[in-house]
Amino acid sequence: MLSIKKISLLFCLMLTSIFSFAQDTTNSTDVLKSNGKIYVVMIIVIVIVTGLFIYLINLDRKVTKLEKESGK
């Protein structure tokens, strides 16, 4: 369970850095905002990152289970 806490902390820190970079606006983001496509891009990024974290958590559980079985 300790590794899940570390992963959660890392995820929160990554979100903090994303929000700090979001303060800088450029012309490409203005175009995406005006068309409403920036929300589609953000949803896709969130889905991909969430999927990666779910995969890592499941992989960690499987490895932990294998380690416990081999330790017998």
The 8 nearest C-alpha neighbors of each residue, nearest first, counted from 0:
[[1, 3, 2, 4, 5, 60, 59, 56],
 [0, 2, 4, 3, 5, 6, 7, 8],
 [1, 3, 5, 4, 0, 6, 59, 7],
 [4, 2, 6, 0, 5, 1, 7, 56],
 [3, 5, 7, 1, 2, 6, 8, 0],
 [6, 4, 2, 8, 3, 7, 9, 1],
 [5, 7, 3, 9, 8, 4, 2, 10],
 [8, 6, 10, 4, 5, 9, 3, 11],
 [7, 9, 5, 11, 10, 6, 4, 12],
 [8, 10, 6, 12, 7, 11, 5, 13],
 [9, 11, 7, 13, 8, 12, 6, 14],
 [12, 10, 14, 8, 13, 9, 7, 15],
 [11, 13, 15, 9, 14, 10, 8, 16],
 [12, 14, 10, 16, 15, 11, 9, 17],
 [15, 13, 17, 11, 12, 16, 18, 10],
 [16, 14, 12, 18, 13, 17, 11, 19],
 [15, 17, 19, 13, 18, 14, 20, 12],
 [18, 16, 14, 20, 15, 19, 21, 13],
 [17, 19, 21, 15, 16, 20, 14, 22],
 [18, 20, 16, 21, 17, 22, 15, 23],
 [21, 19, 17, 22, 18, 23, 16, 15],
 [20, 22, 18, 19, 23, 17, 24, 16],
 [23, 21, 20, 19, 24, 18, 17, 25],
 [22, 24, 21, 20, 25, 19, 28, 18],
 [25, 23, 22, 28, 26, 21, 29, 27],
 [26, 24, 27, 28, 29, 23, 30, 22],
 [25, 27, 29, 28, 30, 24, 31, 32],
 [28, 26, 30, 29, 25, 31, 24, 32],
 [27, 29, 31, 30, 26, 25, 32, 24],
 [28, 30, 26, 32, 27, 31, 33, 25],
 [31, 29, 33, 27, 28, 32, 34, 26],
 [32, 30, 37, 28, 36, 34, 29, 33],
 [33, 31, 35, 29, 34, 37, 30, 28],
 [32, 34, 30, 31, 35, 29, 36, 28],
 [33, 35, 31, 32, 36, 30, 37, 29],
 [36, 34, 32, 33, 37, 31, 38, 39],
 [37, 35, 31, 39, 38, 34, 32, 40],
 [38, 36, 31, 40, 39, 32, 35, 41],
 [39, 37, 41, 36, 40, 42, 35, 32],
 [38, 40, 36, 42, 37, 41, 43, 35],
 [39, 41, 37, 43, 38, 42, 44, 36],
 [40, 42, 38, 44, 43, 39, 45, 37],
 [43, 41, 45, 39, 44, 40, 38, 46],
 [42, 44, 46, 40, 41, 45, 47, 39],
 [45, 43, 41, 47, 42, 46, 48, 40],
 [44, 46, 42, 48, 43, 47, 49, 41],
 [47, 45, 43, 49, 44, 48, 50, 42],
 [46, 48, 50, 44, 49, 45, 43, 51],
 [49, 47, 51, 45, 50, 46, 44, 52],
 [50, 48, 46, 52, 51, 47, 45, 53],
 [51, 49, 47, 53, 48, 52, 46, 54],
 [50, 52, 54, 48, 49, 53, 55, 47],
 [53, 51, 55, 49, 54, 50, 56, 48],
 [52, 54, 50, 56, 55, 51, 57, 49],
 [53, 55, 51, 57, 52, 56, 58, 50],
 [56, 54, 58, 52, 57, 53, 59, 51],
 [55, 57, 59, 53, 58, 54, 52, 60],
 [58, 56, 60, 54, 59, 55, 53, 61],
 [57, 59, 55, 61, 56, 60, 54, 62],
 [60, 58, 56, 62, 57, 61, 55, 63],
 [59, 61, 63, 57, 58, 62, 64, 56],
 [62, 60, 64, 58, 63, 59, 65, 57],
 [61, 63, 65, 59, 64, 60, 66, 58],
 [64, 62, 66, 60, 61, 65, 59, 67],
 [63, 65, 61, 67, 62, 66, 60, 68],
 [66, 64, 62, 68, 67, 63, 69, 61],
 [65, 67, 63, 69, 64, 68, 62, 70],
 [66, 68, 64, 70, 65, 69, 63, 71],
 [69, 67, 65, 70, 66, 71, 64, 63],
 [70, 68, 66, 71, 67, 65, 64, 63],
 [69, 71, 67, 68, 66, 65, 64, 63],
 [70, 69, 68, 67, 66, 65, 64, 63]]
